[in-house]
Amino acid sequence: MKKLLAAMFVALLMVGCGEDDTATSAPEPSREPSPAPVNLSTSAVEGKPFAIADLSMDMLWVKPGTFEMGSPPEEEDLRDNATQHTVTLTEGYWLGKQPVTQTQWEKVMGDNPSRFEGADRPVEYVTWTDVTS
């Protein structure tokens, strides 16, 4: 279940905040006490929404499929890394219905890296390394 939550954090953060590729070193280990355990047990059934009660987090099922990712070639100010291409997801996955809040992040991770603080605001300033740790 922790892998599911980590994957959900990655998906939400990359969609909501973009990936921070400026970090060149691993984050300093936290000196804060470990967070209280969060009960991640659910009755998840593929294709049906469910909630992680301890986090007040609604989860939705994303079906496998094919879609176009990136920007069309005619888009003004097209970036080199935004080339449109076809992506096929061969497996479905769970995605949080709303962005991960700072409160939710703190319950699981034990800290809050956000610069624009507010319990119900989306967590931000989170790197790929933060999420995968």
C-alpha positions as CSV (number, residue, x, y, z in Angstrom):
1,M,0.0,0.0,0.0
2,K,2.9,2.4,0.6
3,K,4.0,1.8,-3.0
4,L,0.5,2.8,-4.1
5,L,0.6,6.0,-2.0
6,A,4.1,6.9,-3.3
7,A,3.0,6.3,-6.9
8,M,-0.1,8.5,-6.3
9,F,2.1,11.3,-4.8
10,V,4.4,11.1,-7.8
11,A,1.5,11.3,-10.3
12,L,-0.2,14.2,-8.5
13,L,3.0,16.2,-7.9
14,M,4.2,15.8,-11.5
15,V,0.8,16.8,-12.9
16,G,0.2,19.6,-10.3
17,C,3.7,21.1,-9.8
18,G,6.0,19.8,-12.5
19,E,9.2,17.9,-11.9
20,D,12.0,19.8,-10.3
21,D,15.1,18.9,-12.3
22,T,17.4,21.5,-10.7
23,A,18.2,19.4,-7.6
24,T,21.7,17.8,-7.9
25,S,22.1,16.2,-4.5
26,A,20.1,14.1,-2.2
27,P,18.1,15.9,0.5
28,E,19.6,16.1,3.9
29,P,18.1,13.4,6.2
30,S,15.3,14.7,8.4
31,R,16.1,15.4,12.1
32,E,12.4,15.5,12.8
33,P,10.7,12.5,14.6
34,S,9.1,9.9,12.4
35,P,5.5,10.6,11.6
36,A,2.7,8.7,13.3
37,P,1.7,5.6,11.4
38,V,-1.0,6.2,8.8
39,N,-3.6,3.4,8.3
40,L,-3.5,2.8,4.6
41,S,-5.7,-0.3,4.6
42,T,-8.5,0.0,2.1
43,S,-11.0,-2.0,0.3
44,A,-9.8,-1.0,-3.1
45,V,-11.5,-2.8,-6.0
46,E,-10.1,-2.1,-9.5
47,G,-12.4,0.4,-11.3
48,K,-14.2,1.6,-8.2
49,P,-13.3,4.8,-6.3
50,F,-12.3,4.4,-2.6
51,A,-11.0,6.6,0.2
52,I,-7.9,6.4,2.4
53,A,-9.7,7.4,5.6
54,D,-6.7,8.4,7.7
55,L,-5.7,10.9,5.0
56,S,-9.2,12.0,3.9
57,M,-8.0,11.2,0.4
58,D,-10.4,10.0,-2.4
59,M,-8.8,7.7,-5.0
60,L,-10.0,7.2,-8.5
61,W,-9.1,4.3,-10.9
62,V,-7.4,5.3,-14.2
63,K,-7.9,2.7,-16.9
64,P,-5.1,1.6,-19.2
65,G,-5.2,3.2,-22.6
66,T,-3.4,5.2,-25.2
67,F,-3.2,9.0,-25.5
68,E,-1.1,11.8,-27.0
69,M,1.3,13.4,-24.6
70,G,3.2,16.7,-25.2
71,S,2.5,19.7,-27.3
72,P,1.5,19.6,-31.0
73,P,4.2,20.8,-33.4
74,E,2.3,23.9,-34.4
75,E,2.1,25.2,-30.8
76,E,3.7,28.6,-30.3
77,D,6.9,28.6,-28.2
78,L,7.2,24.8,-28.3
79,R,9.9,23.5,-25.9
80,D,12.4,20.9,-27.1
81,N,11.2,18.5,-24.3
82,A,7.5,18.8,-25.1
83,T,7.5,16.9,-28.4
84,Q,4.1,15.2,-28.9
85,H,4.2,11.4,-28.8
86,T,1.9,8.5,-28.3
87,V,1.9,6.9,-24.8
88,T,0.2,3.6,-24.0
89,L,-0.4,2.6,-20.4
90,T,-0.7,-1.2,-20.2
91,E,-1.8,-1.2,-16.6
92,G,-4.3,0.9,-14.8
93,Y,-3.4,2.8,-11.6
94,W,-4.9,4.7,-8.7
95,L,-4.8,8.5,-8.7
96,G,-5.8,10.9,-6.0
97,K,-8.9,12.9,-6.9
98,Q,-7.4,16.1,-5.5
99,P,-3.8,17.4,-5.2
100,V,-1.9,16.1,-2.1
101,T,-2.3,18.7,0.7
102,Q,0.4,19.8,3.0
103,T,-1.4,18.1,5.9
104,Q,-1.6,14.8,4.0
105,W,2.1,15.0,3.1
106,E,3.1,15.7,6.7
107,K,1.0,12.7,8.0
108,V,2.9,10.4,5.7
109,M,6.4,12.0,5.4
110,G,6.7,13.9,8.7
111,D,7.8,17.2,7.2
112,N,6.5,20.0,5.0
113,P,8.8,21.3,2.3
114,S,6.2,23.9,1.0
115,R,7.1,27.6,0.8
116,F,3.5,28.7,0.5
117,E,2.3,27.2,3.8
118,G,-1.3,26.3,4.5
119,A,-2.8,23.0,5.8
120,D,-5.2,22.6,2.9
121,R,-2.9,24.0,0.2
122,P,-1.2,21.6,-2.2
123,V,2.3,20.5,-1.1
124,E,5.0,22.0,-3.4
125,Y,8.7,22.2,-3.7
126,V,8.8,18.4,-3.7
127,T,11.4,16.7,-5.9
128,W,11.3,13.3,-7.5
129,T,13.9,12.2,-4.8
130,D,11.6,13.4,-2.0
131,V,8.6,11.4,-3.4
132,T,10.6,8.2,-4.1
133,S,12.3,8.2,-0.7
